[in-house]
Amino acid sequence: MTGGDKAGRRFGLLKTAAFMGAAYAAGSIPTGKLVTRALTGQRLEDLGDGKVGSSNVARSVGWKAGALVLALDALKAYAPAKAARLAGAGHAVTAAVGVSAVDGHVVFVRGRGAASALGAAFAMDPAAIAIGCVPLVGGSLLHRHAQAVAVTALSLPVISLALHRSPRRALGPLVLITLLFAARVVGSPGSPLPGSPEVLWTRFWLDRDER
């Protein structure tokens, strides 16, 4: 048993539940909507492609606003997970707290959760996410952001294992991947479920709400 696993055993059920609840609440804060409303007085859903993430904010309001939303979305998942880790949580509990924040974002904000997943993953394994960000940055510079996010997400568990992490430590990124791609496949509010393999692939890989 690793030191992180032993720490998780000692952390306690009530403390774990408290951190997960706080993370879920933090994740449910609609940062993109709030920033857009504060800067323009408009609803983010009425602008651009109607999505509530930093990409639509950057296109519709400006890159500075988009960068702010990106940072806040990442922070609201990173901060609870990092706080749990500093409080003595093991890898499994830290992952559960980070996943709770992303879940709050996906369920309540109805966002894709990419930035929040990035923040949670950084709290879980900074070295793995630093390596994983290489394709993310490269793809974004080539204007292939959606595909770059997919490649980064899929590579995180592999990178974690390659860095000789335990399989349990790689489980957190796997759950984040599941949430991230589930949000893509479901699509924006009001979108029907994908009715063909082509639509499923377009949503999964290109992050477009094809019908």
N, C-alpha and C positions, 0 to 999 in steps of 0.2 A: 504493500500500500504506500502510495507517495505521500509526501508531506502535505500537499494540497488536499488529498482525499481525507487525511486524518483531521485537518483543520475543518473541513466541511462537516465531519461527524460531530465535532465539538460545537459547531456554530449554533445549533438549536433550531427547532421547528418554528417557534414563535418569531424569533429574529429573522429567520429566512422568509416567513410569510410577510413580515413587516417591510422588509427590503423589496420583496417582489411587488407588494401592493403599492409602495411609494414609486417604484419604477414604472409600473403600469400607469399610474396617475400622471407621472412626468411625460411618458410617451404619448398620452392622449392630448397633450397641449397642441393645438393647431397652429404651430409657429408660422407657417406660410400664410395662412389666412389672416392671422393677427398682424403680421408685418405689412402685408398688402393693404389691409384696411387702414392701418395707421399712416401709411405713406400716401395712399391714393384715395381713401374713402370708398373704394370699390370692393366687391366680392371677388376673390381669386377665381372662384368657379365660373365667373362670367368673362374671364379674360383668357386669351390664348387657347390652349387645348382643353382648358377646364380642370386640369390636374392640379393637385394641391402641393406639389413638391417644389424644390428649389429651382429646377429647370424651367418650369413655367413662370415662376417669379422672375427669374433672370431675363426671360424673353419678354415678359409683359410689363415689368416694373423697372428692370435695370440689373446689371450684373452685380452691383454692390448689394442690392437687396437680396438677390439670389444667393450670393456668397454668405450673407448673414443668416439666411434661412438654412442653408447647408450646414453651417457651423452649429446653429442652435439645434437642428434635428439630430446631428451627431452627438452633441453634448448631452441632450436629454436622455440618451441611452448610455453614454460613456460614464457620466457622473454617478448614477446609482450603482452601476456594476463596479466601478472603481471604489466607491465608498464601501460597498460590501466587502471587497477584497481587502481594503485597508482595515476593516473591522474584524478581519480574521476568517472570512469565508474561504472555503476551498474552491477548486476549479469548477466543480459541478454547481455549487450554489451561485458563484459569480456568473456562470453561464445562464442559470435560471433567471437571475435578476436582469441580465442584459436582454434575454429573450422576452421577458415580461414587458420591458420598455418598448421593444419593437412591436410586440403584440398590441400594446395600447395604441401605438401610432397606426398600425394597419387597421384595427377594428374601429377606433373612434374617429381618427382623422381621415381614414379611407385613403391613405397614401400608400405608395409602393414600399416604403421602408428602407430604401437603399442607404441613405445617409445615417439613419438610426442604426441599421445593421453594422455599418462601418464603425460607428462609435462603440457599439457593444463589443464588436470583435477586437477593437484596439484595447479595450479594458481586459479582455480575456487573454489575448496573446499579442502584445505589441510587435514582437519580432515577425510573426507570421503576417500580420496585416501590413507591416512596412514592406515586406517582399511582395505581397499580393497587390499592393497599390501600383506596382510598376506597370502591369497591363492596364490598370484603370486610368492612370495618367496618360499613357501612350495612346490608348483608344480614344480618350476624350480629346486629345490634341488632334486626332485624325477625324474628329466629328463622328465617332462611333461609340458614343457614351453608353447607350443601352447594352450593346454587345460587350463593352469593356466591363460593365458592372457584372454581367453574367459570368464572364471568364474569371473575374476576380473572386466572385462568390464561390464558384465551383472549385477554384484552386485552393481555397483556404484550408479545408481539411487535409488535402494532400501535402500542402506546405507544412502544416502543423505536425503531421506524422513524419515528414522528412526531417524536421528539426528534432526528432526523437521525443516528441510529446507522447503522453499516454493516449490510448484510444478514447478514454473518457474525456480527456481535454479537447480532443477533436470533435466530440459530440456537439458542443455548443455551436460551432460554425455550421454543422450539418443542419441543426434545427433552424438557424438563421436563414440558411439557403432555402429550406422548405417554406418558411414564412414569406420570404422575398418573392419566390416564384409563384407561390399560391396567390399573392396579391396581384402579380402580373396577369396570371391566367384569369382570375375573376374579373379584372378590369375595373374601370371607374364606376362609381355609383350609377345604377340604371343600365349598365351594360349587360346584355344577355350572356349566358355561359357560352363558351366556344362550341360551335356546332359542326366543325370539321377539323381535320388534322392541320389544314393550312392556317386556319384562324388560330388554333392552339399554338402552332409554331410561331406565328407572327407575334402573338402576345408574349410568349415565353422568351423569344430571342430578341425581338425588336422593341418590345414594350409598347406596342401600339394597340389601341382599342378597336381592332378590326371586328366586324360582325359577320 
